[in-house]
Amino acid sequence: MKKWKRPATLLLTLVMVLGLHTAALAEEKSTYEDVSGHWAETYINRMLDQKLMEGRSESAFAPDENMTRAELVTALYRLAGSPAVKDAEIPFTDVDDGAACRDAVLWAHGKGIVSGRKNAKGEAVFEPDGDVKRQEIAKILNIYAASAAGKKELTNRVDELTSYADAGSVAEWAKPSMDWAAASGFITGGAGNKLDPDGTATRAQTAAILCRYMDDASTGDASKDNPRNQDGIGEKELLVVSFGTSFNDSRTATIGAVENALEKAFPGYAVRRGFTSNTIIEHIFRRDGEAIDDVTQALDRAKANGVKELLVQPTHLMNGYEYGDLVQELEERGGDFESVRIGAPLLSSDEDYTRVAEAMVAATAAYDDGKTAICYMGHGTEAASNGVYDRMQKILTDGGHTNYFVGTVEAEPSVETILKMVKAGGYEKVVLRPMMIVAGDHANNDMAGDEEDSWKSVFEANGYEVICVINGLGELEGIQQLLADHAKDAKELGSTGIEVEPNPKNVKPKTLRDGTYSISVSSDSKMFRVVACELTVKDGKMTAVVTLSGVGYDKLFAGTKAAAEKASEGFYEFVEDAEGKYTYTVPVEALDTQLPFAAHSVKKDEWYDRGLTFDLASAVEK
């Protein structure tokens, strides 16, 4: 199962690097011979079905011919619903009143989506038959997407543009849009990690781009969601902390509903929001222009507003890594407030399991006919708290709900395990529903998606009729009330009695005082063995001179193979020591933690992923 997947990722790149996912699109046969068997067949058929594009003749779609400016604007105009345009003088001398693209161009110009160009005579022209350039697509799509989201512009807060080899070739007017598009995955570098900003895009590529855009914009109206990032908090705040979801409708129906219930239960508190997933926060901001605080930003906001009494209620299902990281951050920031209390995760006591089980059964009672297996899909975790799923299974079974099954996406019980249990029960149909607060990416894709490894596909492949109920637990009143009860029973930090397990990846690294040390280094590869290492610590930063056993690698990179192949700098070349061995001076980000390095093979001219762990206990100061 995939760890994470955007509901859709627009893609603008060469055909050879598109790597487009087509399983979720309608499998229809095209009436055009030049589309049948084409890599973009399902995308093109979707464009034809929705009448956003048409063929260039009765028999040819011309998928590999370049997209024109008029065709792109017309497709977007139709996607917007072909709104009526006021009679007006066309601002371009090369688009007359009888032109097929006339209304689309007037609409796009009125929306600020296109502005045209000046020809040699100084006349304003649109060049409808001109090939649309890649950076033009980024700009046009950005303005269209912003307008559709009710925003003046959409931007990206993380610089992705400069990581591409030809970033300097992007025109100044297109740089913000290209950065936005690259960060969103709309534009992906081709050969040599180049964006080719002034290159063209084919009709097939543009069909794929528009399909991906439509999917990305299909999760609901973000304007209905209250990000709860307002100031004017007062002295009492209830901070509701969630992992988050980029699915707008689900976010409103689940997290928003929980926050509303807590606001009703705590009339004397200002209810605010904090998400723990910065990936989701950035996705929402890029796509919808909605700013949601992460936990650090939410705590900064609380401090700046003079909050004295901070009450924190997580919507996490269990005391896993997310809860552990939250507690760790609150402990670090506790001095910013007079008191800090935290409520328990959803499943923390015997009573919690009983109440949640009752809510789960009630929510699916309509399907409980004795012939149907009702399967709840949880996320799963590497943390010890993954045992909540087995415990919930026991609660359901012991309660007489023997046709209820609980599994996970990323741990055990897996879908294969649940499938065996369903088969053993002799059930005829299967109902799938997420055992998660939200119904986001995992629910829509890993559970209900059409890819062959989704839960839906696995059960269908085994002959079952499958019904997917895509509603998060946060929509249930019983769950909302339980979280409100946890908030009412919140405890001071350190007094909760709940085991805290922060994500090992987020635990602050152990360090040494400034100095020079000899230290042992272990490798995850026998072909990449460190025989000696001298570690230098200065001003809290660590660098190491590592000596390898062989001379097969000419340079190292602090990061993964994929990052090394993409990088244009940051390589660490070898230096021969007195014995002819290869040494490399590299940064060390942490001790007692496996750090990713990429090593370049001289013989094969290829990068390889390698992992090094610098052993703190072995360090001897020189």
Secondary structure per residue as TSV (DSSP state, phi and psi in degrees):
chain	resnum	aa	ss	phi	psi
A	1	M	-	360.0	146.6
A	2	K	-	-75.0	144.5
A	3	K	S	-70.0	-44.4
A	4	W	-	-157.3	143.0
A	5	K	-	-148.9	129.4
A	6	R	-	-61.4	148.6
A	7	P	S	-59.0	-26.2
A	8	A	-	-164.9	142.5
A	9	T	-	-126.4	109.3
A	10	L	-	-62.5	145.2
A	11	L	-	-135.2	121.9
A	12	L	B	-125.7	104.3
A	13	T	S	-168.6	-178.2
A	14	L	-	-67.7	152.7
A	15	V	G	-56.9	-39.4
A	16	M	G	-67.0	-17.4
A	17	V	G	-115.8	10.6
A	18	L	T	-65.1	-47.6
A	19	G	-	52.6	44.9
A	20	L	-	-77.7	141.0
A	21	H	-	-87.5	119.2
A	22	T	-	-113.1	-5.6
A	23	A	T	-61.4	-31.7
A	24	A	T	-81.9	-4.7
A	25	L	S	-94.1	156.6
A	26	A	-	-64.2	130.7
A	27	E	-	-88.0	92.7
A	28	E	-	-123.8	150.4
A	29	K	-	-87.1	134.7
A	30	S	-	-82.3	153.2
A	31	T	S	-83.0	-6.6
A	32	Y	S	-99.3	126.8
A	33	E	T	-63.4	-32.5
A	34	D	T	-79.2	0.9
A	35	V	T	-102.0	-32.6
A	36	S	T	-57.7	121.8
A	37	G	T	83.1	-2.8
A	38	H	-	-71.4	149.3
A	39	W	T	-58.1	-27.7
A	40	A	T	-103.8	20.2
A	41	E	H	-54.7	-48.6
A	42	T	H	-66.1	-34.0
A	43	Y	H	-69.4	-44.7
A	44	I	H	-62.8	-43.5
A	45	N	H	-61.9	-33.9
A	46	R	H	-67.5	-40.5
A	47	M	H	-62.4	-41.5
A	48	L	H	-67.7	-42.8
A	49	D	H	-62.3	-37.6
A	50	Q	T	-91.8	3.9
A	51	K	T	58.2	34.8
A	52	L	S	-87.2	-26.9
A	53	M	-	-138.4	161.7
A	54	E	-	-140.0	171.5
A	55	G	-	-70.2	164.6
A	56	R	S	-88.7	-8.3
A	57	S	S	-155.3	177.8
A	58	E	S	-66.0	-24.3
A	59	S	S	-114.1	-9.5
A	60	A	-	-132.7	132.5
A	61	F	-	-87.2	-28.3
A	62	A	-	63.2	58.4
A	63	P	T	-64.2	-27.3
A	64	D	T	-99.5	5.6
A	65	E	S	-85.4	156.8
A	66	N	B	-70.3	144.1
A	67	M	-	-74.1	136.4
A	68	T	B	-93.6	165.8
A	69	R	H	-64.9	-39.6
A	70	A	H	-66.3	-40.5
A	71	E	H	-64.5	-39.5
A	72	L	H	-66.7	-47.1
A	73	V	H	-64.5	-38.5
A	74	T	H	-64.6	-41.9
A	75	A	H	-62.1	-42.2
A	76	L	H	-68.7	-37.4
A	77	Y	H	-61.8	-43.7
A	78	R	H	-68.1	-37.2
A	79	L	H	-62.8	-32.5
A	80	A	T	-77.6	-2.1
A	81	G	T	97.8	13.3
A	82	S	-	49.6	56.5
A	83	P	-	-62.4	150.5
A	84	A	-	-64.0	141.6
A	85	V	-	-115.4	142.9
A	86	K	-	-71.3	146.8
A	87	D	-	-62.0	124.5
A	88	A	-	-154.8	159.7
A	89	E	-	-73.1	130.1
A	90	I	-	-68.2	128.1
A	91	P	S	-77.9	0.1
A	92	F	-	-120.0	134.5
A	93	T	T	-73.3	-17.0
A	94	D	T	-102.0	14.9
A	95	V	-	-127.6	110.4
A	96	D	-	-96.0	174.2
A	97	D	T	-63.8	-23.4
A	98	G	T	-93.6	1.6
A	99	A	-	-68.6	141.3
A	100	A	T	-61.7	-28.1
A	101	C	T	-94.4	7.9
A	102	R	H	-54.7	-54.0
A	103	D	H	-64.5	-39.5
A	104	A	H	-62.9	-41.8
A	105	V	H	-68.2	-42.8
A	106	L	H	-61.1	-44.0
A	107	W	H	-61.9	-48.2
A	108	A	H	-64.9	-37.7
A	109	H	H	-67.3	-41.9
A	110	G	H	-63.9	-31.3
A	111	K	T	-83.3	-6.7
A	112	G	T	79.5	13.0
A	113	I	S	-76.2	-35.6
A	114	V	-	-130.5	147.8
A	115	S	-	-124.3	-10.1
A	116	G	-	81.0	-174.2
A	117	R	E	-136.2	173.1
A	118	K	E	-106.5	132.1
A	119	N	-	-88.1	-173.1
A	120	A	T	-62.9	-25.4
A	121	K	T	-87.6	-1.6
A	122	G	S	84.3	10.6
A	123	E	-	-85.0	148.2
A	124	A	E	-78.8	120.9
A	125	V	E	-128.4	154.4
A	126	F	-	-100.8	-27.7
A	127	E	-	57.4	61.3
A	128	P	T	-59.6	-32.2
A	129	D	T	-91.8	1.6
A	130	G	S	-73.9	148.5
A	131	D	B	-67.3	135.5
A	132	V	-	-84.1	133.8
A	133	K	B	-86.8	159.6
A	134	R	H	-61.9	-44.6
A	135	Q	H	-70.4	-25.6
A	136	E	H	-68.2	-40.2
A	137	I	H	-61.2	-43.0
A	138	A	H	-59.1	-44.2
A	139	K	H	-67.3	-48.9
A	140	I	H	-62.6	-44.4
A	141	L	H	-65.3	-37.4
A	142	N	H	-62.7	-46.3
A	143	I	H	-67.1	-41.6
A	144	Y	H	-62.1	-47.4
A	145	A	H	-62.3	-39.4
A	146	A	H	-63.5	-44.2
A	147	S	H	-63.1	-41.8
A	148	A	H	-65.1	-29.4
A	149	A	T	-89.4	1.0
A	150	G	T	76.3	25.2
A	151	K	-	-117.8	158.5
A	152	K	S	-76.8	-31.1
A	153	E	-	-157.5	159.1
A	154	L	-	-123.2	132.0
A	155	T	-	-130.1	170.0
A	156	N	-	-116.9	136.7
A	157	R	S	-94.1	-5.0
A	158	V	S	-115.1	125.4
A	159	D	-	-73.7	110.6
A	160	E	-	-106.9	-22.6
A	161	L	G	-60.6	-43.9
A	162	T	G	-68.9	-8.6
A	163	S	G	-81.0	-6.9
A	164	Y	S	-95.4	145.4
A	165	A	T	-63.3	-32.0
A	166	D	T	-110.0	30.0
A	167	A	G	-57.7	-32.5
A	168	G	G	-67.9	-14.7
A	169	S	G	-85.6	-8.8
A	170	V	S	-74.2	130.5
A	171	A	-	-62.7	148.9
A	172	E	G	-56.3	-41.3
A	173	W	G	-66.1	-20.4
A	174	A	G	-101.9	-8.9
A	175	K	H	-59.1	-47.9
A	176	P	H	-59.6	-41.7
A	177	S	H	-69.0	-39.4
A	178	M	H	-67.1	-38.0
A	179	D	H	-64.0	-44.4
A	180	W	H	-59.6	-45.8
A	181	A	H	-68.8	-39.3
A	182	A	H	-67.9	-42.2
A	183	A	H	-65.5	-33.0
A	184	S	H	-79.0	-13.9
A	185	G	T	87.3	8.0
A	186	F	S	-69.1	-37.0
A	187	I	B	-119.0	127.7
A	188	T	-	-122.0	138.1
A	189	G	-	-62.4	145.5
A	190	G	-	-97.3	-144.0
A	191	A	G	-56.5	134.9
A	192	G	G	71.8	18.9
A	193	N	G	55.6	46.4
A	194	K	-	-112.8	143.1
A	195	L	-	-83.6	-23.2
A	196	D	-	53.2	57.7
A	197	P	T	-61.8	-30.1
A	198	D	T	-97.1	7.5
A	199	G	S	-80.5	169.3
A	200	T	B	-94.2	171.4
A	201	A	-	-128.0	138.0
A	202	T	B	-77.5	167.4
A	203	R	H	-64.8	-34.5
A	204	A	H	-66.4	-45.1
A	205	Q	H	-62.4	-40.1
A	206	T	H	-68.0	-35.5
A	207	A	H	-60.1	-43.1
A	208	A	H	-64.1	-42.1
A	209	I	H	-58.9	-46.2
A	210	L	H	-68.4	-36.8
A	211	C	H	-62.0	-44.8
A	212	R	H	-64.3	-39.1
A	213	Y	H	-62.9	-46.1
A	214	M	H	-59.2	-41.9
A	215	D	H	-65.2	-41.1
A	216	D	H	-65.5	-31.0
A	217	A	T	-93.0	8.6
A	218	S	-	-97.6	9.8
A	219	T	S	-92.7	8.3
A	220	G	-	116.5	178.7
A	221	D	-	-93.4	111.1
A	222	A	G	-66.2	-22.3
A	223	S	G	-67.2	-17.0
A	224	K	G	-80.0	-10.6
A	225	D	S	-92.9	137.2
A	226	N	-	-97.8	109.5
A	227	P	-	-69.7	-12.1
A	228	R	-	49.8	48.1
A	229	N	-	-113.6	25.8
A	230	Q	-	-77.5	153.2
A	231	D	S	-86.8	-160.5
A	232	G	-	64.0	46.0
A	233	I	-	-80.8	-39.3
A	234	G	-	94.3	-172.8
A	235	E	S	-84.2	-16.1
A	236	K	E	-118.4	124.9
A	237	E	E	-129.1	139.9
A	238	L	E	-111.4	107.2
A	239	L	E	-94.2	115.7
A	240	V	E	-94.5	116.7
A	241	V	E	-106.5	124.3
A	242	S	E	-131.1	157.3
A	243	F	-	-64.2	-45.7
A	244	G	-	107.2	168.2
A	245	T	-	-153.3	146.5
A	246	S	S	-89.7	-2.5
A	247	F	-	-80.4	107.4
A	248	N	H	-60.3	-48.0
A	249	D	H	-62.0	-42.7
A	250	S	H	-66.8	-37.9
A	251	R	H	-61.2	-41.0
A	252	T	H	-68.8	-42.2
A	253	A	H	-76.3	-19.4
A	254	T	T	-113.7	-74.0
A	255	I	H	-61.3	-44.4
A	256	G	H	-60.8	-40.4
A	257	A	H	-66.9	-39.8
A	258	V	H	-63.1	-44.5
A	259	E	H	-62.3	-40.8
A	260	N	H	-63.7	-40.0
A	261	A	H	-65.7	-39.2
A	262	L	H	-68.8	-36.1
A	263	E	H	-63.7	-38.8
A	264	K	H	-67.7	-36.3
A	265	A	H	-77.7	-20.4
A	266	F	-	-128.0	72.8
A	267	P	T	-62.6	-21.4
A	268	G	T	-89.8	3.4
A	269	Y	S	-116.2	147.2
A	270	A	E	-87.1	119.7
A	271	V	E	-90.1	124.9
A	272	R	E	-127.6	167.5
A	273	R	E	-119.3	144.3
A	274	G	E	-141.0	128.7
A	275	F	E	-101.5	147.7
A	276	T	S	-95.7	-14.3
A	277	S	-	-98.1	105.9
A	278	N	H	-70.2	-26.4
A	279	T	H	-61.3	-44.7
A	280	I	H	-67.6	-41.8
A	281	I	H	-57.2	-45.9
A	282	E	H	-68.5	-37.8
A	283	H	H	-61.4	-46.4
A	284	I	H	-63.0	-41.5
A	285	F	H	-65.9	-43.8
A	286	R	H	-62.9	-45.5
A	287	R	H	-81.7	-38.5
A	288	D	H	-117.6	-10.8
A	289	G	-	72.0	16.6
A	290	E	-	-95.4	124.2
A	291	A	-	-95.9	121.4
A	292	I	-	-118.6	134.3
A	293	D	-	-71.7	141.8
A	294	D	B	-83.6	179.0
A	295	V	H	-62.7	-42.5
A	296	T	H	-60.9	-45.5
A	297	Q	H	-64.4	-38.4
A	298	A	H	-65.0	-40.2
A	299	L	H	-69.1	-37.9
A	300	D	H	-61.8	-41.6
A	301	R	H	-64.4	-41.6
A	302	A	H	-62.5	-44.7
A	303	K	H	-63.3	-44.9
A	304	A	H	-63.8	-27.2
A	305	N	T	-89.1	2.0
A	306	G	T	77.2	27.6
A	307	V	-	-64.7	132.1
A	308	K	-	-104.1	-42.5
A	309	E	E	-110.3	109.7
A	310	L	E	-107.3	120.8
A	311	L	E	-111.9	125.5
A	312	V	E	-116.3	127.4
A	313	Q	E	-123.4	111.1
A	314	P	E	-78.5	150.3
A	315	T	-	-100.5	11.1
A	316	H	-	-62.1	145.0
A	317	L	S	-67.9	-33.1
A	318	M	S	-147.1	176.5
A	319	N	S	-90.3	59.7
A	320	G	S	-89.6	-157.1
A	321	Y	H	-60.5	-39.7
A	322	E	H	-62.7	-43.2
A	323	Y	H	-66.1	-41.9
A	324	G	H	-61.8	-42.2
A	325	D	H	-64.6	-37.9
A	326	L	H	-63.5	-48.0
A	327	V	H	-60.7	-41.8
A	328	Q	H	-61.0	-42.6
A	329	E	H	-69.5	-38.2
A	330	L	H	-64.5	-37.6
A	331	E	H	-63.1	-38.2
A	332	E	H	-70.0	-29.8
A	333	R	H	-103.2	4.2
A	334	G	G	-55.2	-32.8
A	335	G	G	-68.7	-9.8
A	336	D	G	-78.8	-10.6
A	337	F	S	-135.8	156.0
A	338	E	S	-69.2	-33.7
A	339	S	E	-148.8	144.1
A	340	V	E	-132.3	121.0
A	341	R	E	-122.3	150.9
A	342	I	E	-133.9	137.0
A	343	G	-	-86.5	161.9
A	344	A	-	-77.2	154.4
A	345	P	-	-61.2	171.1
A	346	L	S	-57.6	-49.2
A	347	L	S	-104.3	95.3
A	348	S	-	-129.8	-21.5
A	349	S	S	-134.7	169.6
A	350	D	H	-58.6	-41.7
A	351	E	H	-62.2	-37.9
A	352	D	H	-59.0	-47.3
A	353	Y	H	-60.8	-41.5
A	354	T	H	-64.3	-45.8
A	355	R	H	-67.2	-39.5
A	356	V	H	-69.0	-41.4
A	357	A	H	-59.7	-42.9
A	358	E	H	-62.0	-40.6
A	359	A	H	-66.3	-40.4
A	360	M	H	-64.3	-42.3
A	361	V	H	-67.9	-43.9
A	362	A	H	-63.0	-35.7
A	363	A	H	-69.7	-20.4
A	364	T	T	-120.0	14.5
A	365	A	G	-58.9	-31.2
A	366	A	G	-64.8	-21.1
A	367	Y	G	-98.5	-4.4
A	368	D	-	-84.5	82.7
A	369	D	S	-110.8	9.1
A	370	G	S	85.8	-16.5
A	371	K	S	-107.7	-3.5
A	372	T	E	-115.2	132.0
A	373	A	E	-88.9	126.2
A	374	I	E	-105.0	112.9
A	375	C	E	-112.9	122.6
A	376	Y	E	-99.0	131.5
A	377	M	E	-105.0	116.2
A	378	G	E	-95.1	176.2
A	379	H	-	-79.6	-52.1
A	380	G	-	91.2	153.1
A	381	T	-	-152.9	157.0
A	382	E	S	-78.5	-14.6
A	383	A	S	-70.6	162.0
A	384	A	G	-60.9	-24.2
A	385	S	G	-68.8	-3.7
A	386	N	G	-59.1	-17.3
A	387	G	G	-64.1	-10.5
A	388	V	H	-61.5	-29.5
A	389	Y	H	-71.9	-42.6
A	390	D	H	-64.1	-38.1
A	391	R	H	-66.4	-40.7
A	392	M	H	-65.9	-37.7
A	393	Q	H	-58.9	-43.0
A	394	K	H	-65.7	-41.1
A	395	I	H	-60.6	-44.9
A	396	L	H	-65.3	-46.9
A	397	T	H	-64.2	-46.6
A	398	D	H	-63.5	-24.4
A	399	G	T	-85.2	6.1
A	400	G	T	90.7	2.6
A	401	H	-	-94.1	67.4
A	402	T	T	-73.9	-11.2
A	403	N	T	-96.8	11.6
A	404	Y	E	-102.2	135.7
A	405	F	E	-135.8	143.4
A	406	V	E	-123.7	124.7
A	407	G	E	-135.1	-173.9
A	408	T	E	-136.7	162.3
A	409	V	S	-81.2	-43.5
A	410	E	S	-119.1	14.0
A	411	A	S	-151.8	-154.5
A	412	E	S	-112.0	146.4
A	413	P	S	-71.2	137.7
A	414	S	-	-89.9	175.3
A	415	V	H	-63.1	-33.5
A	416	E	H	-63.9	-39.8
A	417	T	H	-64.2	-44.6
A	418	I	H	-65.5	-38.4
A	419	L	H	-58.9	-43.1
A	420	K	H	-61.9	-39.9
A	421	M	H	-67.6	-39.5
A	422	V	H	-66.4	-42.5
A	423	K	H	-61.4	-42.6
A	424	A	H	-63.3	-27.1
A	425	G	H	-84.3	-8.5
A	426	G	T	68.6	30.2
A	427	Y	-	-78.5	155.8
A	428	E	S	-100.7	-33.9
A	429	K	E	-127.5	164.2
A	430	V	E	-135.1	132.5
A	431	V	E	-109.9	130.6
A	432	L	E	-113.1	134.9
A	433	R	E	-148.7	141.6
A	434	P	E	-73.9	135.5
A	435	M	-	-97.3	62.3
A	436	M	S	-139.9	154.5
A	437	I	S	-59.9	-42.1
A	438	V	S	-108.3	163.5
A	439	A	-	-114.7	81.9
A	440	G	S	-108.8	-133.4
A	441	D	H	-60.5	-45.9
A	442	H	I	-63.0	-42.5
A	443	A	I	-66.1	-44.0
A	444	N	I	-76.6	-29.4
A	445	N	I	-110.6	-58.0
A	446	D	I	-68.8	-29.3
A	447	M	I	-93.6	-56.7
A	448	A	T	-104.5	4.2
A	449	G	-	-72.5	172.7
A	450	D	S	-97.8	-1.9
A	451	E	S	-66.3	153.3
A	452	E	T	-65.2	-20.4
A	453	D	T	-99.9	6.7
A	454	S	S	-71.4	157.6
A	455	W	H	-58.9	-43.3
A	456	K	H	-58.0	-48.4
A	457	S	H	-66.3	-37.9
A	458	V	H	-62.6	-45.7
A	459	F	H	-70.3	-39.2
A	460	E	H	-64.0	-38.5
A	461	A	H	-64.0	-20.5
A	462	N	T	-100.5	17.3
A	463	G	T	88.5	10.0
A	464	Y	-	-92.9	145.1
A	465	E	E	-80.0	126.9
A	466	V	E	-118.0	132.7
A	467	I	E	-116.4	124.9
A	468	C	E	-103.8	123.9
A	469	V	-	-107.9	103.9
A	470	I	-	-97.3	74.5
A	471	N	-	-135.3	131.1
A	472	G	-	-79.2	159.7
A	473	L	G	-61.2	-28.4
A	474	G	G	-62.7	-16.0
A	475	E	G	-76.7	-17.2
A	476	L	S	-83.5	131.3
A	477	E	H	-60.4	-36.5
A	478	G	H	-63.4	-36.1
A	479	I	H	-70.3	-42.8
A	480	Q	H	-59.4	-43.1
A	481	Q	H	-67.7	-37.6
A	482	L	H	-63.8	-42.0
A	483	L	H	-66.5	-35.9
A	484	A	H	-64.4	-38.7
A	485	D	H	-65.8	-38.2
A	486	H	H	-63.0	-40.0
A	487	A	H	-64.5	-38.0
A	488	K	H	-66.1	-26.1
A	489	D	T	-102.0	20.5
A	490	A	-	-59.5	148.3
A	491	K	E	-119.3	159.4
A	492	E	E	-64.6	150.6
A	493	L	T	-56.9	136.8
A	494	G	T	88.6	-6.7
A	495	S	-	-120.9	15.0
A	496	T	S	-79.4	-26.8
A	497	G	-	75.7	7.3
A	498	I	-	-99.9	130.8
A	499	E	-	-65.3	136.0
A	500	V	-	-110.7	126.1
A	501	E	-	-132.2	87.0
A	502	P	-	-64.2	153.6
A	503	N	-	-61.0	124.3
A	504	P	G	-54.3	-29.4
A	505	K	G	-69.7	-20.4
A	506	N	G	-103.2	-1.9
A	507	V	S	-71.1	132.9
A	508	K	-	-60.5	134.9
A	509	P	-	-66.7	147.0
A	510	K	B	-73.9	145.5
A	511	T	-	-132.1	168.1
A	512	L	-	-116.3	157.8
A	513	R	-	-69.5	163.0
A	514	D	S	-56.7	136.2
A	515	G	E	159.3	-174.1
A	516	T	E	-119.5	135.0
A	517	Y	E	-134.7	148.3
A	518	S	E	-91.7	140.2
A	519	I	-	-149.2	145.8
A	520	S	-	-84.4	143.6
A	521	V	E	-130.6	125.9
A	522	S	E	-101.6	148.0
A	523	S	E	-119.8	152.5
A	524	D	S	-87.9	5.8
A	525	S	-	-138.0	132.3
A	526	K	T	-67.0	-21.0
A	527	M	T	-85.1	2.8
A	528	F	S	-141.7	68.3
A	529	R	-	-100.9	129.9
A	530	V	E	-92.8	121.0
A	531	V	E	-98.2	-14.7
A	532	A	E	-160.5	149.1
A	533	C	E	-152.8	133.7
A	534	E	E	-117.4	119.6
A	535	L	E	-104.1	130.9
A	536	T	E	-115.2	128.9
A	537	V	E	-115.5	122.1
A	538	K	E	-142.3	125.1
A	539	D	T	54.0	35.5
A	540	G	T	81.8	-6.4
A	541	K	E	-99.6	143.9
A	542	M	E	-118.3	136.4
A	543	T	E	-132.4	154.2
A	544	A	E	-137.0	143.1
A	545	V	E	-101.0	106.8
A	546	V	E	-102.0	139.8
A	547	T	E	-113.9	123.1
A	548	L	E	-90.1	158.5
A	549	S	S	-73.9	-25.7
A	550	G	S	-123.4	-174.2
A	551	V	S	-125.7	33.3
A	552	G	-	-86.7	-12.6
A	553	Y	E	-116.5	129.7
A	554	D	E	-94.3	-17.1
A	555	K	E	-157.9	155.2
A	556	L	E	-119.3	163.6
A	557	F	E	-142.1	133.2
A	558	A	S	-81.6	89.1
A	559	G	S	156.3	-167.6
A	560	T	-	-84.9	167.4
A	561	K	H	-57.9	-44.4
A	562	A	H	-60.5	-40.9
A	563	A	H	-69.1	-37.9
A	564	A	H	-64.0	-42.2
A	565	E	H	-65.3	-25.6
A	566	K	H	-89.3	-22.5
A	567	A	-	-78.0	152.7
A	568	S	S	-112.8	-4.0
A	569	E	S	-154.3	179.2
A	570	G	-	89.8	18.9
A	571	F	E	-92.1	147.8
A	572	Y	E	-114.1	106.4
A	573	E	E	-77.6	154.9
A	574	F	-	-77.4	154.2
A	575	V	E	-130.8	130.4
A	576	E	E	-76.4	136.2
A	577	D	-	-89.5	-173.8
A	578	A	T	-62.0	-24.2
A	579	E	T	-96.5	6.9
A	580	G	S	83.1	6.2
A	581	K	-	-82.5	154.4
A	582	Y	E	-87.9	127.6
A	583	T	E	-119.7	152.7
A	584	Y	E	-140.5	134.1
A	585	T	E	-97.9	115.0
A	586	V	E	-129.9	155.5
A	587	P	E	-76.4	150.5
A	588	V	E	-123.4	114.4
A	589	E	-	-83.0	-26.5
A	590	A	-	-162.0	158.3
A	591	L	B	-104.9	156.6
A	592	D	S	57.9	24.2
A	593	T	S	-136.6	131.6
A	594	Q	-	-67.8	121.9
A	595	L	E	-103.5	138.3
A	596	P	E	-78.6	130.4
A	597	F	E	-131.9	151.0
A	598	A	E	-113.3	137.2
A	599	A	E	-119.9	134.0
A	600	H	E	-98.4	119.6
A	601	S	E	-77.0	127.7
A	602	V	T	-68.0	-44.0
A	603	K	T	-68.5	-43.9
A	604	K	T	-99.0	-5.1
A	605	D	T	50.4	50.9
A	606	E	E	-144.5	147.0
A	607	W	E	-88.3	146.9
A	608	Y	E	-131.2	141.9
A	609	D	E	-76.7	131.7
A	610	R	E	-136.9	153.4
A	611	G	E	-126.7	133.4
A	612	L	E	-122.6	139.2
A	613	T	E	-123.2	121.0
A	614	F	E	-92.2	116.7
A	615	D	-	-84.0	108.7
A	616	L	G	-58.8	-43.8
A	617	A	G	-62.3	-23.6
A	618	S	G	-87.8	-6.5
A	619	A	-	-67.1	128.5
A	620	V	E	-125.1	120.0
A	621	E	E	-71.7	137.1
A	622	K	-	-89.6	360.0
